[in-house]
Amino acid sequence: MTNKILPIVFGAALGVAATAASAATLDDVKAKGFVQCGSNTGLAGFAAPDDKGEWTGIDVDVCRAIAAAIFDDPKAVKFTPLTAKERFTALQTGEVDVLVRNTTWTMSRDTTLGLNFAGVNYYDGQGFMVRKSLDVTSALELSGASVCVQTGTTTELNLTDYFKANGMDYKPVVFEKLEEVNAAYDANRCDVYTTDASGLYSIRLQLTNPGDHMVLPEIISKEPLGPVVRQGDDQWFNLVRWTLFAMINAEEMGVTMANVEEMKGSDNPNVKRLLGVDGKFGEAIGLSNDWAARIIKHVGNYGEVFDRNVGPNTPLGIARGVNALWSKGGLQYAPPIR
Ligand SMILES: N[C@@H](CCC(=O)N[C@@H](CS)C(=O)NCC(=O)O)C(=O)O
């Protein structure tokens, strides 16, 4: 645990971005018996505790999948709720082992914070929500509007770019905490709410009268959201990255929570490698060879995770869209296990 802090302090003293070059996160995680996962403070569909305090969501399931791969137990996870501003420090200092918190992969985050993005578990883009009574149908009609936004996000930056690029003025109304942004918008302290489109659908459900609000058609940015780890621990990076890839590959091969045991008897060489029947792919990432079978048994494949948390039959009702598999016209694509 402490072995992570020291290199960061020295790194900072040397003027280098946070590094934890020799940190063996997997050893620490195995020793303590759980994964400490940095999560959202509460965004339905992505990461939120239910009435019983159980965390669910598409991000939560990445954390559970990592725990399933390591411990054969999707509950061997503890969640640290983090605001946008707090999240990277929590990962850099070793307070969390992995950050899975609707975090956009950008060049500056990837190259200047001592962190690495392990993949994309949800392709998003930024949008705008307004009261229907405002009577606008396009973001291009928002000149002069007051806009509620959360600090420490790409959202804040894209907002500036978009209004500038379109020669429009706006008044930013900025908060650090999600509840504050939501309350301000709900109380009519701003005309517009902007964040990732998925977030808008989630937040709309929590407003006093969800039906009074609409999401405008413009998507103004690319927000590839994915899990983040510290730089300098390649084993842990590989483990997190291949956990996500295993879920995507499982969907492509038709391996599900329900059929995973039966699929271990499949003749398909791809399925055999995925499920650890052939090869030693788990060993290469410090795990047992049935690591992916454990993930699928406890958490499901990518499509199952999507459908359960944010899909058309959930309150969020999000279509697969660009998050469909590459073979179905979407962007979700995992390199092969071989
Ligand atoms: N994807 C963007 C925005 C992420 C973000 O923090 N969005 C807000 C609004 S949906 C949020 O999740 N807030 C929740 C919180 O502070 O816990 C980023 O990485 O900067």
The ligand as an SDF file (V2000), in Angstrom:
LIG
                    3D

 20 19  0  0  0  0  0  0  0  0999 V2000
  -16.9590   12.5160  -18.9710 N   0  0  0  0  0  0  0  0  0  0  0  0
  -16.6690   13.8220  -18.4610 C   0  0  0  0  0  0  0  0  0  0  0  0
  -17.7090   14.2720  -17.4150 C   0  0  0  0  0  0  0  0  0  0  0  0
  -17.7230   13.3720  -16.2280 C   0  0  0  0  0  0  0  0  0  0  0  0
  -18.5030   13.9100  -15.0240 C   0  0  0  0  0  0  0  0  0  0  0  0
  -17.9190   14.0780  -13.9520 O   0  0  0  0  0  0  0  0  0  0  0  0
  -19.7930   14.1580  -15.2090 N   0  0  0  0  0  0  0  0  0  0  0  0
  -20.5850   14.6350  -14.0990 C   0  0  0  0  0  0  0  0  0  0  0  0
  -21.9730   15.0130  -14.5550 C   0  0  0  0  0  0  0  0  0  0  0  0
  -22.9020   13.6670  -15.2680 S   0  0  0  0  0  0  0  0  0  0  0  0
  -20.6690   13.5410  -13.0340 C   0  0  0  0  0  0  0  0  0  0  0  0
  -20.6220   12.3730  -13.3360 O   0  0  0  0  0  0  0  0  0  0  0  0
  -20.7800   13.9320  -11.7860 N   0  0  0  0  0  0  0  0  0  0  0  0
  -20.9360   12.9900  -10.7210 C   0  0  0  0  0  0  0  0  0  0  0  0
  -20.1240   13.2160   -9.5020 C   0  0  0  0  0  0  0  0  0  0  0  0
  -19.5460   14.2830   -9.2860 O   0  0  0  0  0  0  0  0  0  0  0  0
  -20.0300   12.2560   -8.7310 O   0  0  0  0  0  0  0  0  0  0  0  0
  -15.2720   13.8870  -17.8660 C   0  0  0  0  0  0  0  0  0  0  0  0
  -14.6170   12.8430  -17.7920 O   0  0  0  0  0  0  0  0  0  0  0  0
  -14.8220   14.9610  -17.4710 O   0  0  0  0  0  0  0  0  0  0  0  0
  1  2  1  0
  2  3  1  0
  2 18  1  0
  3  4  1  0
  4  5  1  0
  5  6  2  0
  5  7  1  0
  7  8  1  0
  8  9  1  0
  8 11  1  0
  9 10  1  0
 11 12  2  0
 11 13  1  0
 13 14  1  0
 14 15  1  0
 15 16  2  0
 15 17  1  0
 18 19  2  0
 18 20  1  0
M  END
$$$$
